[in-house]
Amino acid sequence: MSKSDRKGLRYRPYAFTEQGVAMLSSVLKSERAIEVNILIMRAFVKLREIISTHIKVEEKLKELENKLKEHDDQIVEIIQVINQLIKPPESSKKKIGFTID
């Protein structure tokens, strides 16, 4: 059998999944093991909360970034208009009188 024919893990995992910890609780008998299992489950819940909060913060930052981008574009337009207003108009007056080429 070649390596590509094998399916699944080729090594033992170093950590439990949340489902694995839940399954382990049905096998545990000692009071201490049950307490540790509950603590591990609480840690998973806390991690899920932290990840959820992180995603919300990231979304808010993206919103702010988009608003700043819009404001930057608007500020550039305002500055361009102000520069046009400040610039003295080009004189298109023709000189009066006779000129020789």
LUMLUMMI-574488 format. One line per 3 residues: number of its first residue (from 1); for each residue x, y, z of N, C-alpha, C. Coordinates in nm, 3 decimals. Atoms other than C-alpha are relative to their C-alpha. Example, Ala and Ser with C-alpha at 12.3 -4.5 7.8 and 13.67 -1.06 7.14 Angstrom:
! residues 2
1	0.089/-0.119/0.000/1.230/-0.450/0.780/0.090/0.120/0.000; -0.082/-0.119/-0.006/1.367/-0.106/0.714/-0.077/0.109/0.073
! end
This chain:
! residues 101
1	0.085/-0.117/0.000/0.000/0.000/0.000/0.090/0.124/0.000; -0.081/-0.121/0.007/0.141/0.341/-0.098/-0.052/0.103/0.100; 0.038/-0.105/-0.094/0.132/0.653/0.117/-0.128/0.071/-0.043
4	0.118/-0.072/0.048/-0.133/0.810/-0.104/-0.128/-0.081/0.019; 0.118/0.083/-0.022/-0.365/0.511/-0.045/-0.053/0.010/0.141; 0.043/-0.011/-0.139/-0.375/0.567/0.330/-0.084/0.124/0.021
7	0.085/-0.115/-0.029/-0.647/0.791/0.459/0.004/0.025/0.150; 0.002/-0.033/-0.141/-0.674/0.973/0.788/0.134/0.050/0.048; -0.121/-0.052/-0.061/-0.406/1.084/1.029/0.113/-0.102/-0.006
10	-0.118/0.088/0.003/-0.056/0.941/0.997/0.078/0.012/0.130; -0.066/-0.019/-0.128/0.038/1.056/1.347/-0.107/0.031/0.103; 0.096/-0.028/-0.106/-0.130/1.101/1.681/-0.013/0.151/0.020
13	0.017/-0.144/-0.021/-0.282/1.443/1.743/0.051/0.041/0.138; -0.051/-0.052/-0.127/-0.137/1.660/2.020/-0.107/0.077/0.077; 0.105/-0.077/-0.066/-0.469/1.826/2.107/-0.136/-0.063/-0.028
16	0.136/0.047/0.019/-0.834/1.738/2.150/-0.081/0.106/-0.072; 0.098/-0.094/0.052/-1.111/1.893/1.950/-0.108/0.016/0.106; 0.109/-0.020/-0.097/-1.414/2.024/2.134/-0.090/-0.123/0.005
19	0.083/0.121/0.004/-1.613/1.720/2.019/0.070/-0.117/0.069; -0.076/0.106/-0.065/-1.335/1.490/2.139/-0.007/0.010/0.152; 0.010/-0.020/-0.144/-1.346/1.642/2.485/-0.140/-0.037/0.048
22	0.138/0.035/-0.037/-1.725/1.606/2.491/-0.018/-0.152/0.003; 0.009/0.147/0.001/-1.694/1.237/2.398/0.075/-0.059/0.119; -0.080/0.050/-0.112/-1.429/1.189/2.664/-0.078/0.006/0.130
25	0.077/-0.014/-0.125/-1.671/1.308/2.931/-0.093/-0.118/0.024; 0.087/0.116/-0.019/-1.892/1.006/2.867/0.078/-0.121/0.051; -0.083/0.112/-0.041/-1.599/0.773/2.947/0.058/0.021/0.141
28	-0.066/-0.031/-0.127/-1.460/0.950/3.254/-0.083/-0.046/0.120; 0.068/0.049/-0.120/-1.540/0.808/3.596/0.037/0.080/0.125; -0.043/-0.065/-0.123/-1.337/1.001/3.854/-0.049/0.145/0.007
31	0.047/-0.137/-0.024/-1.448/1.330/4.007/0.098/0.103/-0.058; -0.105/-0.091/0.049/-1.116/1.500/3.921/-0.001/0.007/-0.153; 0.001/0.003/0.146/-1.131/1.390/3.556/-0.120/0.078/-0.055
34	0.120/-0.072/0.043/-1.484/1.530/3.525/0.021/0.151/0.016; -0.028/-0.143/-0.023/-1.374/1.865/3.675/0.092/0.056/-0.108; -0.094/-0.045/0.104/-1.083/1.891/3.431/-0.070/0.008/-0.134
37	0.074/-0.001/0.126/-1.312/1.803/3.144/-0.089/0.124/-0.010; 0.085/-0.119/-0.002/-1.552/2.082/3.244/0.084/0.125/-0.024; -0.088/-0.115/0.020/-1.264/2.329/3.262/0.045/0.011/-0.146
40	-0.042/-0.001/0.141/-1.147/2.227/2.915/-0.114/0.048/-0.089; 0.115/-0.044/0.078/-1.498/2.272/2.775/-0.023/0.151/0.015; 0.013/-0.145/-0.022/-1.516/2.619/2.932/0.107/0.076/-0.078
43	-0.108/-0.064/0.077/-1.183/2.702/2.768/-0.038/0.008/-0.148; 0.045/-0.002/0.140/-1.327/2.605/2.429/-0.106/0.108/-0.021; 0.105/-0.102/0.011/-1.630/2.827/2.490/0.062/0.138/0.001
46	-0.067/-0.130/-0.009/-1.405/3.118/2.590/0.077/0.031/-0.130; -0.072/-0.020/0.127/-1.190/3.069/2.278/-0.096/0.040/-0.111; 0.100/-0.032/0.101/-1.502/3.075/2.062/-0.046/0.146/0.017
49	0.040/-0.138/-0.026/-1.607/3.404/2.227/0.108/0.097/-0.047; -0.112/-0.087/0.039/-1.261/3.556/2.172/0.008/0.011/-0.152; -0.006/-0.001/0.147/-1.261/3.455/1.806/-0.114/0.082/-0.057
52	0.116/-0.077/0.046/-1.609/3.600/1.761/0.025/0.149/0.017; -0.030/-0.140/-0.026/-1.501/3.928/1.918/0.105/0.052/-0.097; -0.106/-0.039/0.093/-1.189/3.937/1.701/-0.057/0.027/-0.138
55	0.060/-0.018/0.133/-1.398/3.897/1.386/-0.081/0.130/-0.004; 0.078/-0.123/-0.005/-1.631/4.179/1.495/0.090/0.123/-0.005; -0.094/-0.112/0.001/-1.336/4.411/1.562/0.059/0.018/-0.139
58	-0.057/-0.007/0.135/-1.187/4.326/1.224/-0.100/0.063/-0.097; 0.102/-0.058/0.087/-1.517/4.409/1.052/-0.014/0.150/0.023; 0.010/-0.142/-0.031/-1.538/4.743/1.234/0.119/0.078/-0.057
61	-0.119/-0.066/0.055/-1.181/4.829/1.131/-0.012/0.016/-0.151; 0.018/-0.009/0.145/-1.264/4.754/0.768/-0.101/0.109/-0.035; 0.098/-0.106/0.022/-1.571/4.980/0.791/0.066/0.137/0.014
64	-0.068/-0.128/-0.022/-1.360/5.264/0.934/0.098/0.030/-0.113; -0.096/-0.018/0.109/-1.096/5.211/0.667/-0.071/0.047/-0.127; 0.076/-0.040/0.119/-1.359/5.238/0.393/-0.051/0.144/0.013
67	0.047/-0.137/-0.022/-1.503/5.555/0.549/0.115/0.099/-0.019; -0.115/-0.089/0.015/-1.156/5.709/0.569/0.038/0.016/-0.146; -0.032/-0.005/0.142/-1.094/5.621/0.206/-0.095/0.095/-0.072
70	0.099/-0.089/0.061/-1.419/5.792/0.105/0.029/0.145/0.038; -0.029/-0.135/-0.046/-1.330/6.097/0.316/0.126/0.054/-0.065; -0.123/-0.044/0.065/-0.980/6.111/0.170/-0.030/0.047/-0.143
73	0.036/-0.038/0.137/-1.127/6.121/-0.181/-0.075/0.133/-0.002; 0.077/-0.124/-0.007/-1.371/6.394/-0.081/0.090/0.119/0.036; -0.093/-0.107/-0.040/-1.095/6.600/0.084/0.086/0.042/-0.119
76	-0.081/-0.032/0.119/-0.882/6.579/-0.231/-0.083/0.084/-0.097; 0.086/-0.078/0.090/-1.177/6.705/-0.437/-0.019/0.142/0.052; 0.019/-0.132/-0.061/-1.237/6.993/-0.194/0.125/0.086/-0.019
79	-0.126/-0.074/0.017/-0.869/7.094/-0.208/0.018/0.044/-0.144; -0.012/-0.038/0.141/-0.875/7.090/-0.588/-0.091/0.119/-0.033; 0.092/-0.111/0.025/-1.181/7.316/-0.593/0.052/0.129/0.064
82	-0.055/-0.118/-0.067/-1.024/7.555/-0.339/0.118/0.056/-0.077; -0.115/-0.046/0.080/-0.704/7.570/-0.546/-0.046/0.072/-0.126; 0.052/-0.066/0.120/-0.908/7.658/-0.854/-0.056/0.137/0.035
85	0.057/-0.128/-0.042/-1.086/7.935/-0.660/0.108/0.099/0.039; -0.109/-0.088/-0.044/-0.761/8.074/-0.519/0.080/0.052/-0.118; -0.082/-0.038/0.116/-0.580/8.082/-0.853/-0.064/0.120/-0.070
88	0.058/-0.117/0.069/-0.623/8.422/-1.018/-0.039/-0.039/-0.142; 0.043/0.036/0.137/-0.814/8.407/-1.344/0.103/0.047/-0.103; -0.094/-0.037/0.105/-0.602/8.411/-1.652/-0.060/0.118/-0.078
91	0.051/-0.118/0.071/-0.631/8.747/-1.822/-0.005/-0.031/-0.149; 0.015/0.022/0.144/-0.768/8.713/-2.168/-0.026/0.133/-0.070; 0.021/-0.133/0.057/-0.771/9.088/-2.229/0.095/0.019/-0.118
94	-0.083/-0.035/0.115/-0.649/9.197/-2.563/0.044/0.145/0.017; -0.051/-0.137/-0.010/-0.433/9.501/-2.573/-0.072/0.087/-0.104; 0.066/-0.094/0.090/-0.601/9.799/-2.718/0.108/0.079/-0.072
97	-0.096/-0.080/0.077/-0.419/9.977/-2.993/0.053/-0.075/-0.118; -0.057/0.052/0.121/-0.217/9.920/-3.300/0.132/-0.070/0.032; -0.126/0.070/-0.022/0.060/9.658/-3.295/0.058/-0.040/-0.135
100	-0.070/0.041/0.123/0.319/9.578/-3.561/0.062/-0.135/0.025; -0.056/0.134/-0.014/0.414/9.215/-3.613/0.145/-0.003/-0.038
! end
